[in-house]
């Protein structure tokens, strides 16, 4: 089975590559490094083990320099006979391009042992193997170290510091050790000089796959108190502008979190980043420091006008390296790669943001002593979630600061010119709420500059829905400007006490400025507990008896779907009604909660780990290992209506269960083919689904179809928990390959969006352990509050569209149709028979 993936990817009638067969050296184990000019130039590093060549693609190539740790992406096993392969893989085939044997030789473990191969295999399984290479070019001790995370195939290739270590560019020796030819000299179709010549700098490449692009940054959740935890790291919180740097040498683009260009504002940073000869995407904070090295937001504001101050860019994360997304790697692995990268360059104004492990309380105390902004706590094994606010990142401030929308100005008094104070607001759902007025922090020049900016946006009517008790004469403004203020505390009526203006924020949009959900208000909370329970039963917050439980439902009037006016209460009520239908497909399954506390236009975050000390004792949880967290976590199990509504009240618009239950956690109950379009072409989606049905009809296998509730369709095959995830994933790939072969013009198996060329993605990777899809009858965070709806196959036609089924009409349909999804929990298919029929079919096609 270890060579099955290799064989599936190749048509041996078209390529001269050897067929996948087991082989073995007579004496010493061999290694080979092949230089491969495919869609992008890379080196394939291969080690003989267990009758095959274990293989890694090394984009930047091996190095003899111990400081140059190379990213190595593990790929499918190759046959032993591949060790001598040189030639051209024809266009249209997997890996098309020229290949030479750049180096070869023998290798052995770094420690003497009676059973070298056995030790190497054991070390490979552990994710850390060290060995000695005896090649023509590569000699001495090396290590391969696995980077733990979602991206299971990411490793580092590292040269040990021994007598063979050198800073000489070994890649300059560019000829084959077999034919003595370079890639340029191999084959009739020669590659362009920019691809074949070895240089120390990364060339500008016309291949779009290598180009990095903007990634919207991950956001942190506010936490009140610092803490110590060995699973967390703690960084300095910077008082500046969050900045994403996109580097495609020699081009550098600096962006705000909302993709506003910062190149003009912070030109010195962009120019210094041009030193980098690696494709990369960096995440960090640009600040301006005073002569004492203290960052100050007002200095930063002045820098935008005058260019005065010490401009610096503190980088704390790496999102893309050499065209490879590394967001699925754990935080500490990303930071290690970032530090390795920065060690190559002599920067003046660009810095690696250091961190400490475990000791958050000490770090926070130091931040207070230094009068810094605060600290950021990050889970050491957390992955990077673009455009998501996560509890894996926490910001803990030493002083109170808020972003606020300027909604008006008051008339100036006494000697002040232009205006007296600014009126501040923040969004609470869709409603703009007044949070106070700010009359300090302005110089005479600031007052004039702000008034000039405000004047074109004066309006006669208040943008607030309620009247505010101010005696001042007010000039209202369109809610366009966002500012930063510091203040002493929140009052009981949710106003800022003693706010001080710090400056405008050009990097934030008003729609992103929400009233914090965790405002500390001890008096108010105490009074609420003393109130009569009948008083609490308002339309917005009320208690609901569900079974034996009493649920306290909050913020039911909060708008979750701004364009449709659909509230959180509407979502809760839908789940209250649909519970009998949806619960059978949630029962005993771990839930991955996707929470939207401020609706579909606000930031969302995934939560797997339930804090059992802070949640109701009646909630059922199950401790399971999470690969993305690299730890055991307490998953929520939704077996009853109480839990379902509890999740909806947390902001879980959609329900995302595992494919397996806790009784058979390694055996899924179904196989899913996720038909995922990139563009809005639902007729092509329908055609793909009907092709899936055709293939499965030929295989005499039952399947069911439902709308995803977004833009695609899901086709499920019942399995009855008879087989493990690995077997099901293999079957999923075989089916997807067959389906794609029938629709080559409109579908793709490419996971990378850039490689798909706008085709429909047939996603079989949803059949891995821990993966989740929206359950049948689940609401989706899409305009209209669409519902993932089970279908009869006769309904899968050109009249179908997912937008037809919403929370407003779905219940009527379900009452008429009943539970169309019930067959999914039947005994299920015999996959051995299916695989045999598929293999027979493919063999017939070859004959």
C-alpha positions in Angstrom: 0.0 0.0 0.0 2.9 2.4 0.6 3.4 2.9 -3.2 -0.3 3.0 -4.1 -0.4 6.8 -4.0 2.7 7.0 -6.2 1.2 4.6 -8.8 -2.2 6.4 -8.8 -0.6 9.7 -9.7 1.2 8.5 -12.8 0.3 7.2 -16.2 3.1 4.9 -17.1 2.1 4.9 -20.7 3.2 8.5 -20.9 6.0 8.8 -18.4 9.3 6.9 -18.3 9.3 7.0 -14.5 9.6 3.4 -13.0 6.5 1.6 -11.8 6.0 1.4 -8.0 7.6 -1.8 -6.8 9.4 -2.8 -3.6 13.2 -3.0 -3.9 16.2 -3.2 -1.6 20.0 -2.6 -1.5 22.2 -5.6 -1.1 24.3 -4.0 1.6 24.2 -0.4 2.8 21.1 1.8 2.6 21.2 4.4 -0.1 20.1 8.0 -0.4 19.5 10.1 -3.5 18.8 13.8 -4.1 17.1 14.7 -7.4 16.9 18.2 -8.7 13.4 18.7 -10.2 12.2 21.6 -12.3 8.5 21.0 -12.1 5.9 23.8 -11.6 8.7 25.3 -9.4 12.3 24.3 -8.9 12.9 22.1 -5.9 15.1 19.2 -4.7 13.7 15.8 -3.8 15.5 14.3 -0.8 15.0 10.5 -0.6 16.1 7.9 2.0 15.9 4.1 1.4 13.7 2.5 4.1 11.5 -0.6 4.2 11.9 -1.3 0.5 10.9 2.2 -0.7 12.4 5.7 -0.9 10.9 7.9 1.8 10.8 11.3 0.1 10.7 15.0 1.0 10.5 18.0 -1.3 13.0 20.7 -0.3 12.1 24.0 -2.0 15.4 25.8 -1.2 17.5 22.7 -1.6 19.9 21.1 1.0 22.6 23.1 2.7 25.9 22.3 4.4 25.5 25.4 6.7 24.1 24.4 10.2 22.4 27.8 10.4 20.4 27.2 7.2 17.5 25.0 8.4 15.5 24.0 5.3 11.8 23.4 5.1 11.1 19.9 3.8 7.6 18.7 2.8 7.1 15.0 3.1 5.6 13.5 -0.1 4.5 10.0 -1.2 6.9 7.1 -1.1 8.8 6.5 -4.3 10.0 3.0 -5.5 13.6 1.9 -4.9 14.3 2.0 -8.6 13.6 5.7 -8.7 17.1 6.3 -7.4 18.5 6.3 -11.0 15.7 8.1 -12.7 16.8 11.1 -14.9 14.8 12.5 -17.8 11.8 14.6 -18.7 8.3 14.0 -17.3 6.0 15.1 -20.2 3.6 18.0 -19.9 0.2 17.2 -18.6 1.6 14.5 -16.2 2.1 14.7 -12.5 5.4 16.5 -11.7 6.0 17.5 -15.4 9.5 18.8 -15.9 13.2 17.8 -16.0 14.8 15.6 -13.3 18.5 14.9 -12.7 20.3 12.9 -9.9 22.0 15.8 -8.2 23.6 13.6 -5.5 23.6 10.1 -4.3 25.4 7.7 -1.9 24.9 5.6 1.2 23.7 6.6 4.7 23.4 5.1 8.2 22.1 6.2 11.6 24.2 8.7 13.6 24.6 6.1 16.4 26.0 2.6 15.8 23.3 -0.1 16.0 22.9 -3.8 15.0 19.7 -3.0 13.1 20.2 0.4 11.3 17.0 0.3 9.2 14.9 -0.7 12.2 16.2 2.3 14.2 15.7 4.7 11.3 12.1 3.5 10.9 11.4 4.0 14.6 13.0 7.5 14.6 10.9 8.4 11.5 7.8 7.4 13.4 8.9 9.6 16.3 9.4 12.5 13.9 13.1 13.0 14.5 15.8 11.1 12.8 19.5 11.8 12.6 21.9 10.1 10.1 25.2 10.4 8.3 25.3 10.9 4.6 28.2 9.6 2.4 27.5 11.3 -0.9 29.5 13.0 -3.5 28.2 16.4 -2.5 26.4 15.9 0.8 28.6 14.5 3.6 28.4 14.2 7.4 25.6 14.4 9.9 22.1 15.6 9.1 18.7 15.6 10.9 15.1 15.6 9.7 12.8 17.0 12.4 9.0 17.0 12.0 7.1 20.1 12.8 4.0 19.1 14.7 0.6 20.6 13.6 -2.2 20.2 11.1 0.2 20.3 8.2 1.4 16.8 8.9 4.0 16.7 6.2 6.2 19.6 7.3 9.7 18.9 8.4 13.1 20.7 8.8 16.3 19.4 7.1 19.2 20.4 9.3 23.0 20.0 8.8 24.8 19.2 12.0 28.0 21.1 13.0 30.8 18.7 12.1 33.9 18.7 9.9 31.8 18.7 6.8 29.8 21.8 7.7 30.4 24.8 5.5 28.9 28.1 4.4 29.8 27.3 0.8 26.8 27.2 -1.5 26.7 23.5 -2.3 23.9 24.1 -4.8 26.4 25.8 -7.1 27.5 22.3 -8.0 24.6 21.9 -10.4 25.5 18.9 -12.5 24.1 15.4 -12.2 26.4 12.9 -10.5 25.3 10.3 -13.1 25.1 12.0 -16.5 27.2 15.1 -15.6 24.5 17.2 -17.1 22.7 20.2 -15.7 19.0 20.6 -16.0 19.6 23.1 -18.8 21.3 20.4 -20.8 18.7 17.7 -20.1 15.9 17.0 -22.6 14.8 18.8 -25.7 12.7 21.4 -24.0 15.1 23.5 -22.0 13.9 25.5 -19.0 14.4 29.3 -18.8 17.7 30.5 -17.3 15.9 32.0 -14.4 14.6 28.6 -13.4 17.7 26.5 -13.9 20.6 28.7 -12.7 21.3 28.4 -9.0 21.5 31.7 -7.2 21.5 32.7 -3.6 18.6 35.2 -4.2 15.1 34.1 -5.0 14.2 35.1 -8.6 11.0 36.8 -9.6 9.0 33.8 -10.8 6.1 33.9 -13.3 4.6 30.8 -11.6 1.6 32.1 -9.6 1.8 29.2 -7.1 5.0 30.7 -5.7 3.7 34.2 -5.2 2.6 35.1 -1.7 -0.5 37.2 -1.1 -2.2 39.1 1.7 -3.6 37.1 4.7 -6.0 38.8 7.0 -4.5 38.6 10.5 -5.6 36.5 13.4 -7.1 38.4 16.3 -6.8 38.1 20.1 -9.6 38.0 22.7 -9.4 40.4 25.7 -8.6 38.8 29.1 -8.5 40.7 32.4 -5.8 39.0 34.4 -2.3 37.5 33.6 -1.6 33.9 34.4 1.1 31.2 34.4 0.8 28.1 32.2 3.4 25.9 30.7 1.4 25.5 27.5 1.4 29.2 26.8 4.0 31.8 25.6 3.9 35.5 26.4 4.9 38.4 24.1 5.0 42.1 24.5 1.9 44.0 23.4 2.9 46.8 21.1 1.2 50.2 20.9 1.1 50.6 17.1 -0.4 49.5 13.8 -0.9 45.8 13.1 1.0 45.2 9.8 1.1 42.3 7.3 4.2 42.3 5.1 3.9 40.4 1.8 7.3 39.8 0.2 7.7 38.5 -3.3 11.3 39.5 -4.0 12.2 42.1 -4.9 8.7 43.5 -4.3 7.4 44.3 -0.8 3.9 45.3 0.2 2.9 46.5 3.7 -0.8 46.2 4.6 -3.0 47.2 7.5 -5.3 44.5 8.9 -7.9 45.6 6.4 -5.5 45.5 3.4 -4.9 49.3 3.3 -1.4 49.9 1.8 1.2 51.1 4.3 4.0 51.4 1.8 3.8 55.2 1.5 3.4 55.8 5.2 6.2 53.4 6.3 8.5 53.5 3.3 11.7 52.8 5.3 10.3 49.5 6.6 9.3 48.4 3.1 12.7 49.3 1.7 14.5 47.4 4.4 12.5 44.3 3.8 13.7 44.3 0.2 16.9 42.7 1.6 15.0 39.5 1.9 15.5 37.0 -0.9 12.7 34.6 0.3 9.0 34.7 -0.5 7.3 35.3 2.8 4.3 36.8 4.6 5.1 38.3 8.0 2.7 39.4 10.8 3.8 42.1 13.2 3.3 45.6 14.6 4.8 48.9 13.4 5.5 51.4 16.2 7.3 54.6 16.7 9.6 54.8 19.8 10.9 57.8 21.6 14.6 58.4 22.6 14.1 56.1 25.6 12.9 53.2 23.4 9.2 53.5 24.5 6.5 53.0 21.9 3.9 55.7 21.8 0.7 55.8 19.7 0.7 59.6 19.5 4.3 59.6 18.2 3.1 57.1 15.6 0.3 59.5 14.6 2.8 62.4 14.3 5.2 60.2 12.2 2.5 59.9 9.5 2.7 63.6 9.2 6.3 64.5 10.0 8.4 61.4 9.6 9.9 62.1 13.0 10.7 59.3 15.4 12.3 55.9 15.6 10.2 53.7 13.3 10.3 50.0 14.0 8.6 46.8 12.8 8.3 44.0 15.4 7.5 40.7 13.7 5.9 38.0 15.8 4.6 35.5 13.2 5.4 33.8 9.9 2.4 32.8 7.7 4.1 31.9 4.4 7.7 30.8 3.6 9.0 30.2 0.1 5.5 29.9 -1.3 4.4 27.4 1.4 1.6 28.3 3.8 2.7 27.5 7.3 -0.4 28.7 9.1 -1.3 25.2 10.1 2.0 24.7 12.0 2.1 25.2 15.8 3.0 28.7 16.9 6.4 27.8 18.3 7.4 26.0 15.0 6.3 29.1 13.0 8.4 31.3 15.3 11.4 29.0 15.0 11.2 29.3 11.2 10.9 33.1 11.5 13.9 33.3 13.7 16.0 31.1 11.3 14.8 33.4 8.5 15.7 36.6 10.3 19.2 35.3 11.3 20.1 35.7 7.6 19.7 39.4 7.5 21.3 42.5 9.1 18.2 44.5 9.8 18.2 47.9 11.5 14.5 48.7 12.1 13.0 45.2 11.8 13.0 42.9 14.9 12.0 39.4 15.8 9.5 39.7 18.6 10.8 37.6 21.5 8.6 35.6 23.9 8.9 33.8 27.2 7.5 30.5 28.2 5.0 29.8 31.0 5.7 32.9 33.2 2.9 35.2 32.2 2.4 36.9 35.6 6.1 38.0 35.8 5.9 39.2 32.2 2.8 41.3 33.0 4.4 42.7 36.1 7.5 43.7 34.0 5.1 45.3 31.5 3.5 47.4 34.3 6.9 48.4 35.6 8.1 49.5 32.2 4.8 51.3 31.6 4.2 49.2 28.4 0.9 48.5 26.7 0.5 45.0 28.2 1.2 41.4 27.0 -0.2 38.9 24.5 -0.7 35.3 25.7 -0.6 32.7 23.0 -1.1 28.9 23.1 2.3 27.4 22.2 0.7 24.8 19.9 -2.0 27.1 18.4 -2.4 27.3 14.6 -2.9 30.6 12.8 -6.5 31.3 12.1 -6.7 34.1 9.4 -9.4 36.7 10.1 -10.6 34.9 13.2 -10.7 36.0 16.8 -9.6 33.1 19.0 -9.2 32.2 22.6 -5.8 30.8 21.7 -4.5 34.4 21.6 -5.3 36.6 24.6 -4.5 40.3 25.1 -4.0 41.5 28.6 -3.7 45.2 29.0 -1.8 47.2 31.6 -4.1 50.2 31.0 -7.6 50.6 29.7 -7.6 51.5 26.0 -10.5 51.3 23.5 -11.1 52.0 19.8 -14.1 54.2 19.4 -16.1 55.7 16.5 -16.4 59.5 16.5 -20.1 60.3 16.0 -20.1 64.1 16.8 -18.4 67.1 18.2 -19.5 69.7 20.8 -19.3 73.5 20.5 -16.0 74.9 21.8 -16.0 76.9 25.1 -13.9 79.6 26.6 -10.5 79.9 24.7 -10.7 76.6 22.8 -11.1 76.8 19.0 -12.8 74.4 16.5 -14.6 72.0 19.0 -14.9 71.2 22.6 -15.1 67.4 22.7 -15.7 64.4 20.5 -18.6 62.1 21.1 -17.8 58.4 21.0 -19.7 55.3 20.0 -19.3 51.6 19.5 -21.6 49.1 17.8 -23.8 46.7 19.8 -24.9 44.3 17.1 -26.3 46.6 14.4 -27.0 49.4 16.7 -24.6 52.3 17.4 -24.3 53.0 21.1 -23.0 56.2 22.8 -20.1 55.5 25.2 -19.1 59.0 26.3 -17.5 62.2 25.3 -13.8 63.0 25.3 -12.4 66.5 25.7 -8.7 66.0 26.5 -5.7 64.9 24.6 -5.9 67.6 21.9 -3.3 70.2 20.9 -4.3 73.4 19.1 -2.9 71.9 15.8 -4.8 68.6 16.4 -8.1 70.4 16.9 -7.7 72.3 13.6 -6.5 69.2 11.7 -9.4 67.0 13.0 -12.0 69.7 12.4 -10.8 70.0 8.8 -11.2 66.2 8.4 -14.6 66.1 10.1 -16.2 69.1 8.2 -17.1 67.3 5.0 -18.9 64.6 7.0 -21.2 66.9 9.1 -24.8 65.7 9.2 -27.9 67.1 10.8 -29.3 64.0 12.3 -27.9 61.8 15.1 -26.5 58.4 14.0 -27.8 57.1 17.4 -31.1 55.4 17.7 -31.6 56.8 21.3 -31.4 60.3 22.7 -28.4 61.1 24.9 -28.6 63.4 27.9 -26.1 66.2 27.0 -26.7 69.9 27.3 -23.9 70.7 24.8 -24.7 72.0 21.4 -23.8 69.0 19.1 -22.6 68.8 15.5 -23.2 65.2 14.4 -20.9 63.3 12.1 -21.2 60.3 9.8 -19.7 57.4 11.7 -16.6 57.3 9.6 -13.7 58.0 11.9 -12.2 55.6 14.4 -9.9 56.8 17.2 -7.9 55.3 20.1 -8.6 56.6 23.6 -7.3 55.6 27.0 -9.6 55.8 30.1 -9.8 55.0 33.8 -12.8 52.6 33.8 -16.2 51.7 32.4 -19.2 53.2 34.3 -22.3 51.2 35.2 -24.2 52.6 32.3 -21.4 51.5 29.9 -19.7 54.9 29.4 -16.0 55.6 29.5 -14.7 57.5 32.5 -12.0 60.1 32.0 -11.2 59.3 28.3 -8.1 60.8 26.7 -7.7 61.1 22.9 -4.6 59.3 21.6 -5.1 59.6 17.8 -7.0 58.5 14.8 -6.8 54.9 13.6 -6.4 54.6 9.8 -6.1 50.8 10.0 -9.6 50.2 11.5 -13.1 50.3 10.0 -16.0 51.6 12.1 -17.9 48.3 11.4 -15.2 46.5 13.4 -15.6 48.6 16.5 -17.9 46.7 18.9 -18.8 47.2 22.5 -16.8 44.7 24.6 -18.8 41.8 25.9 -16.7 41.4 29.0 -17.1 44.8 30.6 -16.5 44.4 34.4 -19.3 45.8 36.4 -19.5 44.2 39.9 -22.3 46.4 41.2 -24.5 45.7 38.2 -23.9 42.0 38.4 -24.7 41.9 42.1 -27.9 43.8 41.6 -29.0 41.5 38.8 -28.7 38.5 41.0 -30.9 40.2 43.6 -33.7 41.1 41.1 -36.8 39.1 40.9 -36.6 36.4 38.2 -39.7 37.7 36.6 -38.0 41.1 36.0 -35.2 39.3 34.1 -37.6 37.7 31.7 -37.4 40.4 29.1 -37.5 40.0 25.4 -33.8 40.3 25.2 -32.7 38.1 28.1 -35.0 35.4 29.5 -35.0 32.0 31.1 -36.3 29.0 29.2 -37.3 25.6 30.7 -35.9 22.8 28.5 -36.4 19.3 29.8 -35.1 19.3 33.4 -32.9 22.4 32.8 -33.4 26.2 32.9 -31.4 28.0 30.3 -30.7 31.7 30.7 -30.8 33.0 27.1 -29.0 36.3 26.6 -28.9 39.1 23.9 -31.8 37.5 21.9 -32.3 40.8 20.1 -28.7 41.0 18.8 -28.7 41.2 15.1 -26.8 38.2 13.6 -27.7 38.8 9.9 -27.6 42.6 9.3 -29.0 42.6 5.8 -31.9 40.2 6.7 -32.7 41.5 10.2 -32.4 38.0 11.6 -31.5 38.0 15.3 -29.7 35.6 17.7 -33.2 34.8 19.1 -34.4 33.7 15.7 -31.5 31.2 15.4 -32.2 29.9 18.9 -35.9 29.5 18.1 -35.1 27.6 14.9 -33.0 25.1 16.7 -35.7 24.8 19.4 -38.1 23.7 16.6 -35.7 21.6 14.5 -34.1 19.7 17.5 -35.9 16.4 16.9 -34.6 16.3 13.4 -31.0 17.4 13.9 -30.2 15.7 17.2 -29.8 12.1 15.8 -26.9 13.4 13.6 -25.2 15.2 16.6 -25.7 12.5 19.2 -22.5 11.2 20.8 -20.4 13.1 18.3 -17.6 15.6 19.4 -18.6 19.1 18.4 -16.2 21.7 16.9 -18.0 25.0 17.9 -17.7 27.8 15.4 -18.9 30.9 17.4 -20.1 34.2 15.9 -20.7 36.3 19.0 -21.4 39.4 16.9 -23.2 37.8 13.9 -22.0 36.8 10.5 -20.3 40.1 9.7 -18.3 40.1 13.0 -15.2 38.0 13.8 -15.7 34.4 14.6 -13.6 31.7 16.3 -13.5 27.9 16.7 -13.6 26.4 20.1 -13.0 22.7 20.7 -11.9 22.7 24.4 -14.7 23.2 26.9 -13.7 24.6 30.3 -15.6 22.2 32.4 -15.0 24.3 35.5 -16.8 27.3 34.0 -19.7 25.6 32.2 -22.9 24.0 33.6 -22.2 20.6 35.2 -24.9 18.9 33.2 -23.1 19.4 29.9 -21.7 16.2 28.5 -18.0 16.3 27.4 -15.5 13.8 26.2 -11.7 14.2 26.5 -10.1 13.3 23.1 -6.8 14.1 21.4 -6.9 17.0 19.0 -4.2 17.1 16.3 -4.6 20.8 15.7 -4.2 21.5 19.5 -1.7 18.7 19.9 -3.3 17.9 23.2 -6.2 16.2 24.9 -9.2 18.6 24.9 -12.7 18.4 26.3 -15.1 18.2 23.4 -18.7 19.1 23.9 -21.2 16.2 23.1 -24.7 17.4 22.1 -27.2 14.7 23.0 -30.2 16.8 23.9 -32.1 20.0 23.2 -30.7 21.7 26.2 -27.2 21.4 24.9 -28.2 22.4 21.4 -29.8 25.6 22.6 -26.9 26.2 24.9 -24.6 26.1 21.9 -26.9 28.4 19.9 -26.9 30.9 22.8 -23.0 30.8 22.7 -23.2 32.1 19.1 -22.9 28.7 17.3 -24.9 29.5 14.2 -23.9 26.2 12.6 -23.4 22.7 14.1 -20.3 20.9 13.2 -20.1 17.3 14.4 -17.4 14.7 13.8 -18.1 11.9 11.3 -17.7 9.3 14.1 -19.3 8.8 17.6 -17.4 8.4 20.9 -18.4 4.8 20.9 -16.5 4.1 17.6 -14.2 7.2 17.5 -11.9 5.7 14.9 -14.7 4.5 12.6 -16.8 7.1 10.7 -20.5 6.5 10.2 -20.4 7.9 6.7 -18.1 8.9 3.8 -18.6 12.4 2.4 -17.8 13.9 -1.0 -17.8 17.7 -0.5 -18.5 19.4 -3.9 -17.0 22.9 -3.3 -17.2 25.5 -6.1 -14.9 28.5 -6.1 -17.3 30.6 -8.3 -21.1 30.8 -8.4 -21.9 28.2 -11.0 -24.4 26.0 -9.3 -25.4 24.2 -12.5 -21.9 22.8 -12.7 -22.2 21.8 -9.0 -25.5 19.9 -9.8 -23.8 18.2 -12.8 -20.9 17.0 -10.4 -23.4 15.7 -7.8 -25.3 13.8 -10.5 -22.0 12.3 -11.7 -21.3 11.2 -8.1 -24.7 9.5 -8.1 -24.0 7.9 -11.5 -20.6 6.4 -10.3 -22.2 5.1 -7.1 -25.2 3.6 -8.9 -22.7 1.7 -11.1 -21.1 0.5 -7.9 -24.5 -0.5 -6.5 -24.0 1.8 -3.5 -26.6 4.0 -1.8 -25.8 7.7 -1.4 -27.7 10.7 -0.1 -27.4 14.4 -1.0 -27.9 17.6 0.9 -27.2 21.3 0.2 -24.1 22.5 2.1 -26.2 25.6 2.9 -23.4 27.7 1.4 -22.4 27.3 -2.3 -22.0 23.5 -2.8 -23.5 20.1 -2.3 -22.6 17.2 0.0 -23.0 13.6 -1.0 -22.8 11.0 1.8 -22.4 7.2 1.7 -23.7 5.4 4.9 -21.0 3.1 6.4 -22.3 2.0 9.7 -18.9 2.5 11.5 -17.5 -0.7 9.9 -14.2 0.7 8.7 -11.5 3.1 10.0 -10.7 6.6 8.8 -7.6 5.5 6.8 -9.6 3.0 4.8 -12.4 5.5 4.2 -10.0 8.2 3.1 -8.4 5.8 0.5 -11.9 5.0 -0.8 -12.8 8.7 -0.9 -9.7 9.4 -3.0 -10.5 6.6 -5.4 -14.1 7.8 -5.9 -13.0 11.4 -6.3 -10.4 10.4 -8.9 -13.1 8.5 -10.9 -15.6 11.4 -10.7 -13.0 13.9 -11.7 -11.9 11.8 -14.7 -15.5 12.1 -16.0 -15.6 15.9 -15.6 -12.0 17.0 -16.3 -13.0 20.4 -17.6 -15.0 21.5 -14.6 -13.6 19.7 -11.6 -10.3 19.4 -9.8 -8.7 17.4 -7.0 -6.2 20.2 -6.2 -6.4 21.3 -2.6 -4.7 24.6 -3.5 -7.2 27.2 -4.7 -4.5 28.7 -7.0 -3.9 25.4 -8.7 -7.6 24.7 -9.3 -7.9 27.3 -12.1 -11.5 28.2 -10.8 -12.7 24.6 -11.1 -15.0 22.8 -8.7 -13.1 21.1 -5.9 -14.0 17.5 -5.2 -13.0 17.4 -1.5 -12.4 13.8 -0.2 -10.1 15.0 2.6 -13.2 15.7 4.8 -13.0 12.0 5.6 -10.0 12.4 8.0 -10.4 11.9 11.8 -11.5 15.1 13.5 -12.8 16.8 10.3 -16.2 18.3 10.5 -18.9 19.5 8.1 -22.2 21.3 8.8 -24.8 18.8 10.0 -28.0 18.2 8.1 -30.6 20.8 9.2 -27.9 23.1 10.4 -28.1 26.9 9.8 -25.2 28.4 8.0 -23.5 31.9 8.5 -24.5 33.0 5.1 -26.9 35.8 3.9 -30.5 34.8 4.4 -29.7 32.2 7.2 -29.6 29.3 4.8 -30.0 25.7 6.1 -28.1 22.6 5.1 -31.1 20.7 3.6 -31.4 17.0 2.8 -32.7 16.4 -0.7 -34.5 13.8 -2.8 -32.3 12.9 -5.8 -35.1 14.1 -8.1 -34.7 17.6 -6.7 -31.0 17.7 -7.7 -31.5 19.6 -11.0 -31.0 22.9 -12.6 -33.8 24.5 -10.6 -32.0 23.8 -7.4 -30.0 26.4 -5.4 -28.9 26.4 -1.7 -30.4 29.8 -1.1 -33.9 28.3 -1.5 -33.9 26.8 2.0 -33.7 29.2 5.0 -34.8 29.3 8.6 -37.9 31.1 7.4 -39.2 28.3 5.2 -37.2 25.1 6.0 -39.5 23.9 8.9 -42.5 23.8 6.5 -40.5 21.6 4.1 -39.3 19.3 6.9 -42.8 18.8 8.2 -44.0 17.7 4.7 -40.9 15.6 3.7 -40.0 14.1 7.1 -36.4 13.1 7.8 -34.9 12.4 4.4 -31.5 11.9 6.1 -32.5 8.9 8.2 -30.8 6.2 5.9 -27.4 7.7 6.6 -27.4 5.8 10.0 -28.1 2.4 8.4 -25.6 -0.5 8.3 -24.0 0.9 5.2 -21.9 0.0 2.2 -19.3 -2.8 1.8 -16.2 -0.9 0.8 -14.2 -3.9 -0.1 -16.6 -4.7 -2.9 -16.6 -1.0 -4.0 -12.8 -0.9 -4.1 -12.6 -4.1 -6.1 -15.2 -2.8 -8.6 -13.3 0.4 -9.0 -10.0 -1.4 -9.5 -11.6 -3.7 -12.1 -13.1 -0.7 -13.9 -9.7 1.1 -14.0 -8.0 -2.1 -15.2 -10.6 -2.5 -17.9 -10.0 1.1 -19.0 -6.2 0.5 -19.2 -6.7 -2.6 -21.3 
